[in-house]
């Protein structure tokens, strides 16, 4: 039977999932995005050309593959259409035969983005979450409140308009009396989104049925997650999290298939740690080494352009990721960024008022109340970007990888030594 694979980020996002998905896509027939919105960007470099995708699965760059957007995603129709246009301008022809959207996928409406920005502006200091302002949170709120607009609603304009009016009625109370902003006019927003929602119609499909059909035909499926484990709404560093479940287990609910269809989990781990926005970060480096990681790793958000905070690899965070996702394999990315550092440190535990911890504390902002315990490993000077086998890596780089495997009990099967598709070692 074909092996279905789930790819998830094991840190706070930005681990390089896009490249790993792109690599694994060659072995599958179907790629499914199962959660999140356009608050995440997957950057791929193919033959020196950089492509950033926010909603459309990374597998779209491969011919003869079927890409699906699941019900667990919140989709901005305008962003989706602009992404289509961008791909077509690069010569990547995308149509309803190669890309489908679940009719159950919730849509991000213009008022969601306005509400997102208004909330973040009103927050002060430590209360700021660092949201991208893309409307993702408010769209998920409406989904849970059962006032959301689903993709299938674009096929019934009167229903969609009625649902918008109901949603906006409540939000205008907030806009006027809490945020001191003018009320939203449904008519204006309806007219603004019509060109985008009209273009969605040919792409709508029963994604659950599509996955079942492929599965029964014995063809492999790849499930593509967005963000990272520690941004999960339930298990992440709450409240500094995203608005969806980012764990491998959600690939089932977020795409419409049974959990028995998930055969293998690949956890993507960056060779150091980064974080965007606010939130506790025990191994953060605000020094020359941190700037080295940021510069050499080009650590700037694909969606927002914001500089990412950088720090040493945190194995405590990764132990929790392995416990939550149960990966069979790790894909280690950006190992080349560590080249040139005389010593490399890894966090193997936390000191806290409760003693030594091997897993993150579970109280709110618990990570801000711990001190990292480090193990120091030798660094390497060699440029490893052209190396294509594990045996050819410097001894110190091999030792670093073995340390990760020993601490986490999971094999590092894929190693990325550069952004291009070809700069990858498969063990």
Residue pairs with C-beta under 8 A, 6 or more apart in sequence:
1 218
2 215
2 218
2 219
2 220
2 221
3 220
3 263
3 264
4 215
4 220
4 221
4 222
4 223
4 261
4 262
4 263
4 264
5 24
5 28
5 220
5 221
5 222
5 223
5 263
5 264
5 265
5 266
6 222
6 223
6 225
6 248
6 251
6 262
6 264
6 265
6 266
7 17
7 20
7 21
7 24
7 222
7 223
7 224
7 225
7 265
7 266
7 268
7 331
8 17
8 225
8 228
8 229
8 246
8 247
8 248
8 265
8 266
8 267
8 268
8 325
8 327
9 15
9 17
9 225
9 226
9 227
9 228
9 229
9 246
9 267
9 268
10 228
10 229
10 267
10 268
10 269
10 317
10 318
10 321
10 322
10 325
10 327
10 330
11 228
11 229
11 230
11 269
11 270
11 273
11 274
11 275
11 314
11 317
11 318
11 321
12 227
12 228
12 230
12 231
12 237
12 273
12 274
12 275
12 276
12 279
13 40
13 226
13 227
13 228
13 231
13 276
14 228
14 270
14 274
14 276
14 299
14 301
14 302
14 308
15 228
15 268
15 269
15 270
15 333
16 268
16 270
16 331
16 333
16 334
16 416
17 42
17 58
17 224
17 225
17 226
17 268
18 42
18 43
18 44
18 53
18 58
19 43
19 44
19 45
19 333
19 416
19 419
19 421
19 424
20 266
20 268
20 331
20 333
20 414
20 416
21 31
21 42
21 57
21 58
21 59
21 222
21 224
22 44
22 46
22 58
22 59
22 61
22 62
22 421
23 414
23 421
23 424
24 222
24 266
25 31
25 58
25 59
25 62
25 65
25 222
26 62
27 220
28 59
28 65
28 219
28 220
28 221
28 222
29 65
29 66
29 214
29 219
29 220
29 221
30 65
30 66
30 67
30 68
30 210
30 211
30 214
30 219
30 220
30 221
30 222
31 57
31 58
31 59
31 60
31 65
31 66
31 67
31 68
31 221
31 222
31 224
32 57
32 67
32 68
32 69
32 70
32 207
32 211
32 221
32 222
32 223
32 224
32 251
32 255
33 55
33 56
33 57
33 67
33 68
33 69
33 70
33 73
33 224
33 226
34 70
34 72
34 73
34 223
34 224
34 225
34 250
34 251
34 254
34 255
35 70
35 72
35 73
35 225
35 226
35 244
35 245
35 246
35 250
35 254
36 72
36 73
36 74
36 136
36 225
36 226
36 227
36 242
36 244
36 246
37 55
37 73
37 74
37 75
37 76
37 108
37 134
37 135
37 136
37 139
37 226
38 54
38 55
38 75
38 76
38 79
38 108
38 134
38 136
38 303
39 131
39 132
39 134
39 136
39 227
39 242
39 303
40 54
40 226
40 227
40 303
41 52
41 53
41 54
41 301
41 302
41 303
42 52
42 53
42 54
42 58
42 226
42 302
43 50
43 51
43 52
43 302
43 419
44 50
44 51
44 52
44 53
44 58
44 61
44 421
45 51
45 419
45 420
45 421
46 61
46 420
46 421
47 420
47 421
48 420
49 90
51 61
51 87
51 90
52 302
52 303
53 60
53 83
54 79
54 83
54 302
54 303
55 69
55 73
55 75
55 76
55 79
55 80
55 83
56 67
56 69
56 80
56 83
56 84
56 87
56 94
56 99
57 67
57 68
57 69
57 224
58 224
59 65
59 67
59 222
59 224
60 67
60 87
60 92
60 94
60 98
60 99
61 92
65 98
66 98
66 99
66 100
66 210
66 214
67 98
67 99
67 100
68 99
68 100
68 101
68 102
68 205
68 207
68 210
68 211
68 255
69 75
69 99
69 100
69 101
69 102
69 105
69 207
70 102
70 105
70 207
70 254
70 255
70 256
71 102
71 104
71 105
71 207
71 208
71 254
71 255
71 256
72 244
72 245
72 250
72 253
72 254
72 255
73 102
73 105
73 106
73 254
74 105
74 106
74 107
74 108
74 135
74 136
74 139
74 140
74 143
74 243
74 244
75 101
75 105
75 106
75 107
75 108
75 151
76 107
76 108
76 113
76 134
76 135
77 107
77 108
77 193
77 196
77 197
77 199
77 200
78 193
78 196
79 108
79 134
80 101
80 196
80 200
81 195
81 196
81 199
81 200
84 94
84 199
87 94
88 94
95 202
96 202
96 203
96 205
99 203
100 203
100 204
100 205
100 207
100 210
101 151
101 200
101 203
101 204
101 205
101 207
102 151
102 204
102 205
102 206
102 207
102 208
102 255
102 256
103 150
103 151
103 152
103 204
103 205
103 206
103 207
104 150
104 151
104 152
104 207
104 256
105 150
105 151
106 139
106 140
106 142
106 143
106 148
106 149
106 150
106 151
107 139
107 148
107 149
107 150
107 151
107 153
107 154
107 197
108 134
108 135
108 136
108 139
109 135
109 139
109 149
109 164
109 167
109 189
109 193
110 135
110 184
110 189
110 192
110 193
111 138
111 167
111 168
111 171
111 184
111 189
112 135
112 136
112 138
112 139
112 142
113 133
113 134
113 135
113 138
114 135
114 175
114 181
114 184
115 135
115 138
115 171
115 174
115 175
116 131
116 133
116 134
116 135
116 136
116 137
116 138
117 133
118 174
118 175
118 179
118 181
119 131
119 179
120 128
120 129
120 131
120 133
122 178
122 179
123 129
126 278
128 278
129 239
129 240
129 277
129 278
130 240
130 276
130 277
130 278
130 279
131 137
131 277
132 303
132 304
134 303
136 242
136 243
136 244
137 243
139 148
139 243
140 243
140 244
141 243
142 148
142 149
142 167
147 163
147 166
147 167
147 170
148 167
149 160
149 163
149 164
149 167
151 200
151 204
152 204
153 159
153 160
153 163
154 160
154 197
154 198
154 200
154 201
154 204
155 201
155 204
160 197
161 186
161 190
164 186
164 189
164 190
165 186
168 184
168 186
168 189
171 184
172 183
172 184
175 181
175 182
175 183
175 184
176 182
176 183
207 255
207 256
208 255
208 256
208 257
211 221
211 255
211 256
211 257
211 261
212 257
214 221
215 221
215 257
215 261
221 261
223 248
223 251
223 255
223 262
225 246
225 247
225 248
225 250
225 251
226 246
227 242
227 244
227 246
228 246
229 235
229 236
229 246
229 247
229 267
229 320
229 321
229 324
229 325
230 236
230 237
230 241
230 317
230 320
230 321
231 237
231 240
231 241
231 242
231 246
232 241
232 242
232 244
232 245
232 246
232 247
232 324
233 241
233 242
233 243
233 244
233 245
233 246
234 245
235 247
235 320
235 324
236 242
236 246
237 279
237 280
237 360
237 365
237 367
238 364
239 364
240 277
240 278
240 279
240 280
244 250
244 254
245 253
245 254
247 324
247 325
248 262
248 265
248 324
248 325
248 326
248 327
249 259
249 262
249 325
251 262
252 258
252 259
252 261
252 262
264 328
264 329
265 325
265 326
265 327
265 328
265 329
266 327
266 328
266 329
266 330
266 331
266 413
266 414
267 321
267 322
267 325
267 327
267 329
267 330
267 331
267 410
268 330
268 331
268 333
269 313
269 318
269 321
269 330
269 331
269 332
269 333
269 404
270 313
270 332
270 333
270 334
271 313
271 332
271 333
271 334
271 335
271 337
271 338
271 400
272 293
272 297
272 310
272 311
272 312
272 313
272 334
272 337
272 338
273 281
273 283
273 284
273 310
273 311
273 312
273 313
273 314
273 317
274 293
274 297
274 299
274 308
274 309
274 310
274 311
275 281
275 284
275 308
275 309
275 311
276 301
276 304
276 306
276 308
276 309
277 306
279 367
280 365
280 366
280 367
280 368
281 309
281 311
281 367
282 311
282 314
282 316
282 347
282 350
282 367
282 370
282 371
282 372
283 311
283 312
283 313
283 314
283 347
283 372
284 290
284 309
284 310
284 311
285 293
285 310
285 311
285 312
289 341
290 309
290 310
290 311
291 310
292 340
292 341
293 299
293 310
293 311
293 337
294 307
294 308
294 310
296 336
296 337
296 339
296 340
297 310
297 334
297 337
298 419
299 307
299 308
299 310
300 306
300 307
300 308
301 307
301 308
312 344
312 345
312 346
312 347
312 372
312 374
313 346
313 347
313 404
314 346
314 347
314 372
315 346
315 347
315 348
315 404
315 407
315 408
316 347
316 348
316 349
316 350
316 357
316 358
316 359
316 360
316 372
317 360
318 404
318 407
318 408
319 358
319 359
319 407
319 408
320 359
320 360
321 327
322 408
322 409
322 410
323 359
327 410
328 410
328 411
329 410
329 411
329 412
329 413
329 414
330 404
330 405
330 408
330 410
330 411
330 412
330 413
330 414
331 412
331 413
331 414
331 415
331 416
332 401
332 404
332 412
332 414
332 415
332 416
333 416
334 416
335 384
335 397
335 400
335 401
335 415
335 416
335 417
336 383
336 384
336 385
336 416
336 417
336 418
336 423
338 344
338 379
338 380
338 397
338 400
339 379
339 380
339 381
339 382
339 383
339 384
340 379
340 381
341 379
342 379
343 376
343 377
343 378
343 379
344 376
344 377
344 378
344 379
344 396
344 400
345 374
345 375
345 376
345 377
346 374
346 375
346 377
346 400
346 403
346 404
346 407
347 372
347 373
347 374
348 373
348 374
348 375
348 407
349 356
349 357
349 358
349 372
349 373
350 356
350 357
350 360
350 361
350 370
350 371
350 372
350 373
351 357
351 370
351 371
351 372
351 373
352 361
352 369
352 370
352 371
353 369
354 361
356 373
357 370
360 366
360 367
360 370
361 367
361 369
361 370
375 403
377 396
377 399
377 400
377 403
378 396
378 399
379 396
380 394
380 395
380 396
380 397
382 394
384 393
384 394
384 397
384 417
385 417
385 418
385 423
386 417
386 423
387 393
387 417
387 425
388 425
389 425
390 398
390 401
390 415
390 425
390 427
393 401
393 415
393 425
401 412
401 415
404 412
405 411
405 412
411 427
412 427
413 426
413 427
414 424
414 425
414 426
414 427
415 424
415 425
415 427
416 423
416 424
416 425
417 423
417 424
417 425
